[in-house]
């Protein structure tokens, strides 16, 4: 594992991780005689925004939560304490979470630039993966993610919600089956109000509750000139 504070490129970080984790590709073994073979025990990594939606979706099957922001982690764990599966835990370092052998799959809703890295490490640790869009920061990372899924024989699903909606899938099938006749032209628009990105004259002060090294992950650790750390128009 590359030291978080080391000076390294994104590609070196991913390549080194892929080599170091190859030995972890052993098949996952279900734990405990009392556990149903149909139960899928899930951990959620990244708890702001989409991460909370993931918890709501998985409910009783969530066994562990992880976020680099201690305040977010504590607040989320308290909110969903009665919805967690027995034997749960909280983590600020996702690598410690991945060491658990009683987790079948991880749900990743971290900043965009960390998606591929965490997903690859999760597969190396024997977990299936649900990762929010975009699955990668660039094309090269996406290819490494696809190769890892093939190498480790793991399921990877991208969180593109519209494509997972049964109703929308049925509607698309109906249209493709000729329900509207021959489609000659289609136009779609989407307007969503957003706050301005803004720009600061001085670097953003990172709250003490956040492990900024871990937040940066494979990205260079640099000062940020923006109003807030968590989510800023996907400029991560």
DRENPA-3360 file (N, C-alpha, C; in nm, 2 decimals, always signed):
BEGIN
1 = XXXXXXXX = +0.08/-0.12/+0.00/+0.00/+0.00/+0.00/+0.09/+0.12/+0.00 ~ +0.06/+0.22/-0.09/+0.14/+0.34/-0.09/+0.11/+0.42/+0.03 ~ +0.21/+0.48/+0.09/+0.19/+0.57/+0.20/+0.11/+0.69/+0.16 ~ +0.01/+0.73/+0.24/-0.08/+0.84/+0.19/-0.01/+0.97/+0.17 ~ +0.09/+0.99/+0.25/+0.16/+1.12/+0.24/+0.27/+1.13/+0.13 ~ +0.29/+1.01/+0.07/+0.40/+1.01/-0.03/+0.36/+1.08/-0.16 ~ +0.47/+1.13/-0.23/+0.44/+1.20/-0.36/+0.43/+1.09/-0.46 ~ +0.32/+1.08/-0.52/+0.30/+0.97/-0.62/+0.19/+1.01/-0.72;
9 = XXXXXXXX = +0.20/+0.97/-0.84/+0.10/+1.00/-0.94/-0.02/+0.91/-0.92 ~ -0.14/+0.94/-0.97/-0.26/+0.86/-0.96/-0.23/+0.72/-1.02 ~ -0.17/+0.72/-1.13/-0.14/+0.59/-1.20/-0.05/+0.50/-1.11 ~ +0.05/+0.56/-1.06/+0.14/+0.48/-0.97/+0.07/+0.43/-0.85 ~ -0.02/+0.51/-0.80/-0.09/+0.47/-0.68/-0.18/+0.35/-0.71 ~ -0.25/+0.35/-0.82/-0.34/+0.24/-0.85/-0.26/+0.12/-0.89 ~ -0.15/+0.14/-0.97/-0.08/+0.02/-1.01/-0.01/-0.05/-0.90 ~ +0.04/+0.03/-0.80/+0.11/-0.03/-0.68/+0.00/-0.11/-0.60;
17 = XXXXXXXX = -0.11/-0.05/-0.59/-0.22/-0.11/-0.51/-0.26/-0.25/-0.57 ~ -0.27/-0.25/-0.71/-0.32/-0.37/-0.78/-0.22/-0.48/-0.76 ~ -0.09/-0.45/-0.76/+0.01/-0.55/-0.74/+0.01/-0.60/-0.60 ~ +0.01/-0.51/-0.50/+0.02/-0.55/-0.36/-0.10/-0.63/-0.32 ~ -0.21/-0.60/-0.38/-0.33/-0.67/-0.33/-0.37/-0.80/-0.40 ~ -0.28/-0.84/-0.49/-0.32/-0.96/-0.57/-0.34/-1.08/-0.48 ~ -0.26/-1.09/-0.37/-0.27/-1.21/-0.29/-0.41/-1.21/-0.21 ~ -0.48/-1.11/-0.22/-0.61/-1.10/-0.14/-0.73/-1.15/-0.23;
25 = XXXXXXXX = -0.70/-1.21/-0.34/-0.81/-1.24/-0.43/-0.87/-1.38/-0.41 ~ -0.85/-1.43/-0.29/-0.91/-1.56/-0.26/-1.06/-1.55/-0.25 ~ -1.13/-1.66/-0.28/-1.28/-1.65/-0.27/-1.33/-1.61/-0.13 ~ -1.44/-1.53/-0.13/-1.49/-1.49/+0.00/-1.57/-1.61/+0.07 ~ -1.56/-1.63/+0.20/-1.62/-1.74/+0.27/-1.73/-1.68/+0.36 ~ -1.85/-1.73/+0.35/-1.96/-1.69/+0.44/-1.93/-1.72/+0.58 ~ -1.97/-1.63/+0.67/-1.93/-1.65/+0.81/-2.05/-1.69/+0.89 ~ -2.03/-1.78/+0.99/-2.13/-1.81/+1.09/-2.24/-1.91/+1.05;
33 = XXXXXXXX = -2.27/-2.00/+1.14/-2.37/-2.10/+1.11/-2.51/-2.04/+1.12 ~ -2.53/-1.93/+1.19/-2.66/-1.87/+1.21/-2.69/-1.78/+1.10 ~ -2.60/-1.75/+1.01/-2.62/-1.66/+0.91/-2.68/-1.73/+0.78 ~ -2.79/-1.67/+0.73/-2.85/-1.72/+0.61/-2.76/-1.71/+0.49 ~ -2.76/-1.81/+0.41/-2.67/-1.80/+0.29/-2.73/-1.70/+0.19 ~ -2.85/-1.65/+0.21/-2.91/-1.55/+0.12/-2.88/-1.41/+0.17 ~ -2.83/-1.39/+0.29/-2.80/-1.26/+0.34/-2.67/-1.21/+0.27 ~ -2.68/-1.08/+0.23/-2.56/-1.01/+0.17/-2.53/-0.90/+0.27;
41 = XXXXXXXX = -2.42/-0.91/+0.33/-2.37/-0.81/+0.43/-2.29/-0.70/+0.36 ~ -2.34/-0.58/+0.38/-2.29/-0.47/+0.30/-2.23/-0.36/+0.39 ~ -2.12/-0.30/+0.35/-2.06/-0.19/+0.42/-2.07/-0.07/+0.32 ~ -2.10/+0.05/+0.38/-2.11/+0.17/+0.30/-1.99/+0.26/+0.33 ~ -1.92/+0.30/+0.23/-1.81/+0.39/+0.24/-1.84/+0.52/+0.18 ~ -1.84/+0.63/+0.26/-1.88/+0.76/+0.21/-2.02/+0.79/+0.25 ~ -2.04/+0.87/+0.35/-2.18/+0.88/+0.41/-2.25/+1.01/+0.39 ~ -2.20/+1.10/+0.30/-2.27/+1.22/+0.27/-2.35/+1.20/+0.15;
49 = XXXXXXXX = -2.47/+1.26/+0.14/-2.55/+1.26/+0.02/-2.59/+1.12/-0.02 ~ -2.53/+1.07/-0.13/-2.57/+0.94/-0.18/-2.54/+0.82/-0.08 ~ -2.44/+0.84/+0.00/-2.41/+0.73/+0.10/-2.53/+0.71/+0.19 ~ -2.60/+0.81/+0.23/-2.71/+0.79/+0.32/-2.83/+0.73/+0.24 ~ -2.84/+0.76/+0.12/-2.94/+0.69/+0.03/-2.91/+0.54/+0.02 ~ -2.78/+0.51/+0.02/-2.74/+0.37/+0.01/-2.78/+0.30/+0.14 ~ -2.76/+0.36/+0.25/-2.80/+0.30/+0.38/-2.95/+0.27/+0.38 ~ -3.03/+0.37/+0.34/-3.17/+0.36/+0.34/-3.21/+0.24/+0.25;
57 = XXXXXXXX = -3.14/+0.22/+0.14/-3.17/+0.11/+0.05/-3.14/-0.03/+0.10 ~ -3.02/-0.04/+0.17/-2.98/-0.17/+0.21/-3.04/-0.20/+0.35 ~ -3.07/-0.10/+0.43/-3.13/-0.12/+0.56/-3.06/-0.23/+0.65 ~ -3.13/-0.33/+0.68/-3.08/-0.43/+0.78/-2.96/-0.51/+0.74 ~ -2.92/-0.49/+0.62/-2.80/-0.57/+0.57/-2.67/-0.49/+0.59 ~ -2.68/-0.37/+0.63/-2.56/-0.28/+0.65/-2.49/-0.32/+0.78 ~ -2.36/-0.36/+0.77/-2.29/-0.40/+0.89/-2.18/-0.31/+0.93 ~ -2.14/-0.22/+0.84/-2.03/-0.13/+0.87/-2.04/+0.00/+0.79;
65 = XXXXXXXX = -1.99/+0.11/+0.86/-2.00/+0.24/+0.79/-1.86/+0.30/+0.80 ~ -1.83/+0.38/+0.70/-1.69/+0.44/+0.69/-1.70/+0.58/+0.63 ~ -1.63/+0.68/+0.69/-1.62/+0.81/+0.64/-1.50/+0.88/+0.70 ~ -1.43/+0.96/+0.62/-1.30/+1.02/+0.67/-1.34/+1.14/+0.76 ~ -1.46/+1.18/+0.76/-1.50/+1.29/+0.85/-1.57/+1.23/+0.98 ~ -1.50/+1.24/+1.09/-1.55/+1.18/+1.21/-1.69/+1.23/+1.25 ~ -1.72/+1.36/+1.23/-1.85/+1.41/+1.26/-1.96/+1.35/+1.18 ~ -1.93/+1.34/+1.05/-2.03/+1.28/+0.96/-2.05/+1.13/+1.00;
73 = XXXXXXXX = -1.94/+1.07/+1.03/-1.95/+0.92/+1.07/-2.03/+0.91/+1.19 ~ -2.00/+0.98/+1.30/-2.08/+0.97/+1.42/-2.22/+1.01/+1.41 ~ -2.25/+1.11/+1.33/-2.39/+1.16/+1.31/-2.47/+1.05/+1.24 ~ -2.41/+0.99/+1.13/-2.48/+0.89/+1.05/-2.50/+0.76/+1.13 ~ -2.39/+0.72/+1.20/-2.41/+0.60/+1.28/-2.52/+0.61/+1.38 ~ -2.53/+0.73/+1.45/-2.63/+0.75/+1.55/-2.77/+0.74/+1.48 ~ -2.78/+0.81/+1.37/-2.91/+0.81/+1.30/-2.96/+0.68/+1.26 ~ -2.87/+0.59/+1.21/-2.92/+0.46/+1.16/-2.88/+0.34/+1.25;
81 = XXXXXXXX = -2.86/+0.37/+1.38/-2.82/+0.27/+1.48/-2.92/+0.16/+1.48 ~ -3.05/+0.19/+1.48/-3.16/+0.09/+1.49/-3.18/+0.01/+1.36 ~ -3.11/+0.05/+1.25/-3.14/-0.01/+1.12/-3.02/-0.09/+1.08 ~ -2.91/-0.10/+1.16/-2.79/-0.17/+1.13/-2.80/-0.31/+1.17 ~ -2.73/-0.40/+1.09/-2.73/-0.54/+1.13/-2.64/-0.56/+1.25 ~ -2.66/-0.67/+1.32/-2.57/-0.70/+1.44/-2.43/-0.71/+1.40 ~ -2.34/-0.67/+1.49/-2.20/-0.69/+1.46/-2.14/-0.58/+1.38 ~ -2.21/-0.46/+1.37/-2.16/-0.35/+1.29/-2.04/-0.28/+1.35;
89 = XXXXXXXX = -1.99/-0.19/+1.27/-1.87/-0.11/+1.32/-1.86/+0.02/+1.23 ~ -1.78/+0.11/+1.28/-1.76/+0.24/+1.21/-1.61/+0.25/+1.19 ~ -1.57/+0.32/+1.08/-1.43/+0.33/+1.04/-1.41/+0.47/+0.98 ~ -1.29/+0.52/+1.00/-1.25/+0.64/+0.92/-1.15/+0.60/+0.81 ~ -1.10/+0.48/+0.82/-1.00/+0.43/+0.72/-1.07/+0.31/+0.65 ~ -1.10/+0.32/+0.53/-1.17/+0.21/+0.46/-1.09/+0.09/+0.45 ~ -0.96/+0.10/+0.45/-0.87/-0.02/+0.44/-0.89/-0.11/+0.56 ~ -0.92/-0.05/+0.68/-0.94/-0.14/+0.80/-1.08/-0.21/+0.78;
97 = XXXXXXXX = -1.17/-0.14/+0.72/-1.30/-0.20/+0.70/-1.29/-0.32/+0.60 ~ -1.21/-0.30/+0.50/-1.19/-0.41/+0.40/-1.12/-0.53/+0.46 ~ -1.06/-0.52/+0.57/-0.99/-0.64/+0.63/-1.09/-0.73/+0.69 ~ -1.22/-0.69/+0.71/-1.32/-0.78/+0.77/-1.36/-0.88/+0.67 ~ -1.37/-1.01/+0.71/-1.40/-1.12/+0.62/-1.55/-1.15/+0.63 ~ -1.63/-1.07/+0.71/-1.77/-1.10/+0.72/-1.85/-1.00/+0.63 ~ -1.79/-0.93/+0.54/-1.85/-0.83/+0.46/-1.85/-0.89/+0.31 ~ -1.97/-0.90/+0.25/-1.98/-0.95/+0.12/-1.96/-0.85/+0.01;
105 = XXXXXXXX = -2.01/-0.73/+0.03/-2.01/-0.62/-0.07/-1.99/-0.49/+0.00 ~ -1.93/-0.39/-0.08/-1.92/-0.26/-0.03/-1.99/-0.16/-0.13 ~ -2.05/-0.06/-0.07/-2.12/+0.05/-0.15/-2.03/+0.17/-0.13 ~ -1.99/+0.23/-0.25/-1.89/+0.34/-0.24/-1.96/+0.47/-0.29 ~ -1.96/+0.57/-0.20/-2.02/+0.70/-0.23/-1.93/+0.81/-0.19 ~ -1.80/+0.79/-0.21/-1.70/+0.88/-0.17/-1.68/+0.99/-0.28 ~ -1.59/+1.09/-0.26/-1.56/+1.18/-0.37/-1.52/+1.11/-0.50 ~ -1.55/+1.17/-0.61/-1.53/+1.10/-0.74/-1.39/+1.05/-0.76;
113 = XXXXXXXX = -1.29/+1.12/-0.72/-1.15/+1.09/-0.76/-1.11/+0.96/-0.68 ~ -1.18/+0.91/-0.59/-1.14/+0.79/-0.51/-1.22/+0.67/-0.55 ~ -1.32/+0.68/-0.64/-1.41/+0.57/-0.67/-1.33/+0.44/-0.72 ~ -1.25/+0.46/-0.82/-1.18/+0.34/-0.88/-1.09/+0.28/-0.78 ~ -1.01/+0.35/-0.71/-0.91/+0.30/-0.61/-0.98/+0.21/-0.51 ~ -1.08/+0.27/-0.44/-1.15/+0.19/-0.34/-1.22/+0.07/-0.39 ~ -1.28/+0.08/-0.51/-1.34/-0.03/-0.57/-1.25/-0.14/-0.60 ~ -1.13/-0.11/-0.66/-1.03/-0.21/-0.69/-0.98/-0.28/-0.56;
121 = XXXXXXXX = -0.95/-0.20/-0.46/-0.91/-0.26/-0.33/-1.01/-0.35/-0.27 ~ -1.14/-0.31/-0.28/-1.25/-0.39/-0.23/-1.25/-0.52/-0.30 ~ -1.24/-0.52/-0.43/-1.24/-0.65/-0.50/-1.12/-0.74/-0.47 ~ -1.00/-0.67/-0.45/-0.89/-0.75/-0.40/-0.91/-0.81/-0.27 ~ -0.99/-0.75/-0.19/-1.02/-0.80/-0.05/-1.14/-0.90/-0.06 ~ -1.19/-0.93/-0.17/-1.29/-1.04/-0.19/-1.43/-0.99/-0.18 ~ -1.45/-0.85/-0.20/-1.59/-0.80/-0.19/-1.64/-0.76/-0.33 ~ -1.77/-0.78/-0.35/-1.84/-0.73/-0.47/-1.86/-0.58/-0.44;
129 = XXXXXXXX = -1.89/-0.50/-0.55/-1.89/-0.36/-0.54/-2.01/-0.29/-0.61 ~ -2.07/-0.20/-0.54/-2.16/-0.10/-0.59/-2.10/+0.04/-0.58 ~ -2.07/+0.10/-0.69/-1.99/+0.23/-0.69/-2.07/+0.34/-0.76 ~ -2.08/+0.45/-0.69/-2.15/+0.56/-0.75/-2.08/+0.61/-0.88 ~ -2.16/+0.67/-0.97/-2.11/+0.74/-1.09/-2.04/+0.86/-1.05 ~ -1.93/+0.90/-1.12/-1.87/+0.82/-1.22/-1.78/+0.71/-1.16 ~ -1.76/+0.60/-1.23/-1.69/+0.49/-1.17/-1.54/+0.53/-1.16 ~ -1.50/+0.62/-1.24/-1.35/+0.66/-1.25/-1.33/+0.80/-1.27;
137 = XXXXXXXX = -1.21/+0.85/-1.24/-1.17/+0.99/-1.26/-1.13/+1.01/-1.41 ~ -1.09/+0.91/-1.48/-1.05/+0.92/-1.62/-1.06/+0.78/-1.68 ~ -1.04/+0.77/-1.81/-1.06/+0.65/-1.89/-0.97/+0.54/-1.84 ~ -0.84/+0.58/-1.82/-0.74/+0.47/-1.77/-0.79/+0.41/-1.65 ~ -0.83/+0.48/-1.55/-0.88/+0.42/-1.42/-0.99/+0.33/-1.45 ~ -1.09/+0.37/-1.53/-1.20/+0.29/-1.56/-1.16/+0.16/-1.62 ~ -1.06/+0.16/-1.70/-1.01/+0.03/-1.76/-0.95/-0.06/-1.66 ~ -0.88/+0.00/-1.56/-0.82/-0.08/-1.46/-0.93/-0.14/-1.37;
145 = XXXXXXXX = -1.04/-0.07/-1.35/-1.15/-0.12/-1.27/-1.21/-0.24/-1.34 ~ -1.23/-0.22/-1.47/-1.29/-0.33/-1.55/-1.20/-0.46/-1.55 ~ -1.07/-0.43/-1.56/-0.98/-0.55/-1.56/-0.97/-0.61/-1.42 ~ -0.98/-0.53/-1.32/-0.99/-0.59/-1.18/-1.11/-0.68/-1.16 ~ -1.22/-0.63/-1.21/-1.35/-0.71/-1.20/-1.33/-0.85/-1.27 ~ -1.26/-0.85/-1.38/-1.24/-0.97/-1.45/-1.14/-1.06/-1.38 ~ -1.03/-1.00/-1.33/-0.93/-1.07/-1.26/-0.97/-1.14/-1.14 ~ -1.05/-1.06/-1.06/-1.09/-1.12/-0.93/-1.23/-1.18/-0.93;
153 = XXXXXXXX = -1.29/-1.18/-1.05/-1.42/-1.24/-1.06/-1.53/-1.18/-0.97 ~ -1.53/-1.05/-0.96/-1.63/-0.98/-0.87/-1.73/-0.91/-0.95 ~ -1.85/-0.89/-0.89/-1.96/-0.81/-0.95/-1.93/-0.66/-0.92 ~ -1.94/-0.58/-1.02/-1.93/-0.43/-1.01/-2.05/-0.37/-1.07 ~ -2.13/-0.29/-1.00/-2.24/-0.22/-1.05/-2.22/-0.07/-1.03 ~ -2.25/+0.01/-1.14/-2.24/+0.15/-1.13/-2.37/+0.21/-1.08 ~ -2.37/+0.30/-0.99/-2.49/+0.36/-0.94/-2.56/+0.46/-1.03 ~ -2.59/+0.42/-1.15/-2.67/+0.50/-1.24/-2.82/+0.47/-1.21;
161 = XXXXXXXX = -2.88/+0.54/-1.12/-3.01/+0.50/-1.07/-3.12/+0.48/-1.18 ~ -3.12/+0.57/-1.28/-3.23/+0.56/-1.38/-3.22/+0.43/-1.46 ~ -3.10/+0.38/-1.47/-3.08/+0.25/-1.55/-3.11/+0.13/-1.46 ~ -3.13/+0.15/-1.33/-3.16/+0.04/-1.24/-3.31/+0.04/-1.21 ~ -3.38/+0.14/-1.25/-3.53/+0.15/-1.23/-3.61/+0.06/-1.31 ~ -3.68/-0.03/-1.25/-3.76/-0.13/-1.32/-3.86/-0.06/-1.42 ~ -3.93/+0.04/-1.36/-4.02/+0.11/-1.45/-3.96/+0.18/-1.57 ~ -3.85/+0.24/-1.55/-3.78/+0.30/-1.67/-3.73/+0.19/-1.77;
169 = XXXXXXXX = -3.68/+0.08/-1.71/-3.64/-0.03/-1.80/-3.75/-0.08/-1.89 ~ -3.87/-0.09/-1.82/-3.99/-0.14/-1.90/-4.03/-0.04/-2.00 ~ -4.02/+0.09/-1.97/-4.06/+0.19/-2.06/-3.97/+0.19/-2.18 ~ -3.84/+0.18/-2.16/-3.74/+0.17/-2.27/-3.77/+0.05/-2.36 ~ -3.79/-0.06/-2.29/-3.82/-0.18/-2.37/-3.94/-0.17/-2.46 ~ -4.04/-0.10/-2.40/-4.17/-0.07/-2.48/-4.14/+0.02/-2.60 ~ -4.06/+0.12/-2.58/-4.03/+0.21/-2.69/-3.95/+0.14/-2.79 ~ -3.85/+0.06/-2.75/-3.76/-0.01/-2.84/-3.84/-0.12/-2.91;
177 = XXXXXXXX = -3.94/-0.17/-2.85/-4.03/-0.27/-2.91/-4.13/-0.21/-3.01 ~ -4.13/-0.08/-3.03/-4.21/-0.02/-3.13/-4.34/+0.04/-3.07 ~ -4.35/+0.06/-2.94/-4.46/+0.11/-2.88/-4.50/+0.25/-2.93 ~ -4.40/+0.33/-2.97/-4.43/+0.46/-3.02/-4.40/+0.47/-3.17 ~ -4.39/+0.36/-3.23/-4.36/+0.36/-3.37/-4.21/+0.39/-3.40 ~ -4.18/+0.44/-3.52/-4.04/+0.46/-3.55/-4.00/+0.60/-3.50 ~ -3.91/+0.61/-3.41/-3.87/+0.73/-3.35/-3.77/+0.80/-3.45 ~ -3.81/+0.93/-3.48/-3.73/+1.00/-3.58/-3.64/+1.10/-3.50;
185 = XXXXXXXX = -3.68/+1.15/-3.39/-3.61/+1.26/-3.32/-3.65/+1.26/-3.18 ~ -3.55/+1.28/-3.09/-3.58/+1.29/-2.95/-3.49/+1.40/-2.89 ~ -3.55/+1.48/-2.80/-3.48/+1.59/-2.73/-3.50/+1.58/-2.58 ~ -3.40/+1.59/-2.51/-3.41/+1.59/-2.36/-3.34/+1.70/-2.30 ~ -3.40/+1.77/-2.20/-3.34/+1.88/-2.13/-3.35/+1.85/-1.98 ~ -3.26/+1.91/-1.91/-3.25/+1.90/-1.76/-3.20/+2.02/-1.70 ~ -3.28/+2.09/-1.62/-3.24/+2.21/-1.55/-3.25/+2.19/-1.40 ~ -3.13/+2.21/-1.34/-3.13/+2.20/-1.20/-3.05/+2.32/-1.14;
193 = XXXXXXXX = -3.12/+2.40/-1.05/-3.05/+2.51/-0.99/-2.94/+2.47/-0.90 ~ -2.83/+2.54/-0.91/-2.71/+2.51/-0.83/-2.65/+2.64/-0.77 ~ -2.60/+2.62/-0.66/-2.53/+2.74/-0.60/-2.40/+2.76/-0.68 ~ -2.35/+2.89/-0.68/-2.23/+2.91/-0.75/-2.11/+2.84/-0.68 ~ -2.01/+2.80/-0.77/-1.89/+2.74/-0.71/-1.82/+2.83/-0.62 ~ -1.80/+2.96/-0.67/-1.73/+3.06/-0.59/-1.58/+3.03/-0.59 ~ -1.51/+3.13/-0.54/-1.36/+3.11/-0.53/-1.31/+3.19/-0.41 ~ -1.23/+3.13/-0.33/-1.18/+3.20/-0.22/-1.04/+3.26/-0.24;
201 = XXXXXXXX = -1.01/+3.37/-0.17/-0.88/+3.43/-0.18/-0.77/+3.36/-0.10 ~ -0.82/+3.28/-0.01/-0.72/+3.20/+0.08/-0.77/+3.06/+0.08 ~ -0.68/+2.97/+0.11/-0.71/+2.82/+0.11/-0.82/+2.79/+0.21 ~ -0.91/+2.69/+0.18/-1.01/+2.64/+0.27/-0.94/+2.58/+0.39 ~ -0.99/+2.61/+0.51/-0.94/+2.55/+0.63/-1.01/+2.42/+0.65 ~ -0.93/+2.31/+0.65/-0.99/+2.18/+0.66/-1.02/+2.15/+0.81 ~ -1.15/+2.11/+0.84/-1.19/+2.09/+0.98/-1.10/+1.98/+1.04 ~ -1.08/+1.99/+1.17/-1.00/+1.89/+1.24/-1.06/+1.75/+1.24;
209 = XXXXXXXX = -1.19/+1.75/+1.22/-1.26/+1.62/+1.22/-1.23/+1.53/+1.09 ~ -1.17/+1.59/+1.00/-1.15/+1.52/+0.87/-1.00/+1.48/+0.85 ~ -0.98/+1.35/+0.81/-0.85/+1.30/+0.77/-0.83/+1.34/+0.63 ~ -0.76/+1.45/+0.61/-0.75/+1.51/+0.48/-0.66/+1.43/+0.39 ~ -0.56/+1.36/+0.44/-0.47/+1.27/+0.37/-0.56/+1.16/+0.30 ~ -0.65/+1.10/+0.39/-0.73/+1.00/+0.34/-0.84/+1.05/+0.24 ~ -0.88/+1.17/+0.26/-0.98/+1.23/+0.17/-0.92/+1.25/+0.03 ~ -0.79/+1.30/+0.03/-0.72/+1.32/-0.10/-0.70/+1.18/-0.17;
217 = XXXXXXXX = -0.66/+1.08/-0.09/-0.64/+0.95/-0.15/-0.53/+0.95/-0.26 ~ -0.56/+0.91/-0.38/-0.47/+0.91/-0.49/-0.44/+1.04/-0.55 ~ -0.51/+1.14/-0.51/-0.49/+1.28/-0.57/-0.38/+1.35/-0.49 ~ -0.32/+1.45/-0.56/-0.22/+1.53/-0.49/-0.28/+1.61/-0.37 ~ -0.21/+1.62/-0.27/-0.25/+1.69/-0.15/-0.22/+1.84/-0.17 ~ -0.32/+1.92/-0.20/-0.30/+2.06/-0.23/-0.40/+2.14/-0.16 ~ -0.38/+2.27/-0.15/-0.47/+2.36/-0.09/-0.59/+2.37/-0.18 ~ -0.71/+2.39/-0.12/-0.83/+2.40/-0.20/-0.89/+2.55/-0.18;
225 = XXXXXXXX = -0.92/+2.61/-0.29/-0.98/+2.74/-0.29/-1.13/+2.73/-0.33 ~ -1.21/+2.69/-0.24/-1.35/+2.67/-0.26/-1.42/+2.68/-0.12 ~ -1.55/+2.71/-0.13/-1.63/+2.74/+0.00/-1.63/+2.62/+0.09 ~ -1.64/+2.50/+0.04/-1.65/+2.38/+0.13/-1.58/+2.26/+0.08 ~ -1.55/+2.17/+0.16/-1.48/+2.05/+0.12/-1.57/+1.94/+0.06 ~ -1.68/+1.91/+0.13/-1.77/+1.80/+0.09/-1.86/+1.85/-0.03 ~ -1.83/+1.79/-0.14/-1.91/+1.81/-0.27/-1.91/+1.96/-0.31 ~ -1.85/+1.98/-0.42/-1.85/+2.11/-0.48/-1.85/+2.10/-0.64;
233 = XXXX = -1.97/+2.07/-0.68/-1.99/+2.05/-0.83/-1.90/+1.95/-0.89 ~ -1.87/+1.85/-0.82/-1.78/+1.74/-0.87/-1.64/+1.78/-0.91 ~ -1.60/+1.89/-0.87/-1.46/+1.93/-0.90/-1.37/+1.87/-0.79 ~ -1.36/+1.74/-0.79/-1.28/+1.66/-0.69/-1.16/+1.60/-0.76;
% end
